[in-house]
Amino acid sequence: MKTINSQKLADLVRTYSSTFASIVTETDPKFKKGGRSGVAKFEDAIGRDPSKYRKVAKSTVLIGAKVDYSTLVENRVVKTTDNFKEDVEVKERKWGEKIDGVEVQYKGESYIVAHFVAHNKPQISYQYDGKDIELTDLEKEYLPKKKISSTQADAGLTEATQIVHREYKCSSIKAITIGGETYIVV
């Protein structure tokens, strides 16, 4: 196992044209605040401080300098649907500046571009105040609902066959296994 700082992470990923990687991230879960439409505020309903929660996700993703989202989607449309469109029009980025196929910059932070292509879901666990917990059904109600890509749906892809595009903030990546080597991100 090696260590790497988060600033060098994008440089490491750039050395690969296209490869699968395993990423472990730690983030603040995005609980809905509540307080409107008869929904109690999170703190009132749950009785816990939402700032003490952490979400840990272990994901296998496709990353690299030559990985192109629109090409991935077009290839998936060709392989899984009968109604192939010549060009799947990918919508413009709503936030951040795309540096290359690997990195996005936003408000002084670097993000790694990654794609879920193999119908794999991340393994997600939660912590509260540093201890592993199972979320209650009530806590789960405050998590945001999963969104599907309307662009891919319009092209004929079902939720199960869609390419999931994500950007991971480099500072939230705690470990990455790429090219057979595991790096702890410090």
Secondary structure, DSSP 8 states (H G I E B T S, - for coil): -EEE-HHHHHHHHHT-SSEEEEEEEEE--------STT---HHHHH-S-GGGEEEEEEEEEEE-TT--HHHHHHHHHHHH-SS--S-------SSSEE-SSSEEEETTEEEEEEEE-SS---EEEEEETTEEE---HHHHHTS------HHHHHTT--GGG--EEEEEEGGGEEEEEETTEEEEE-
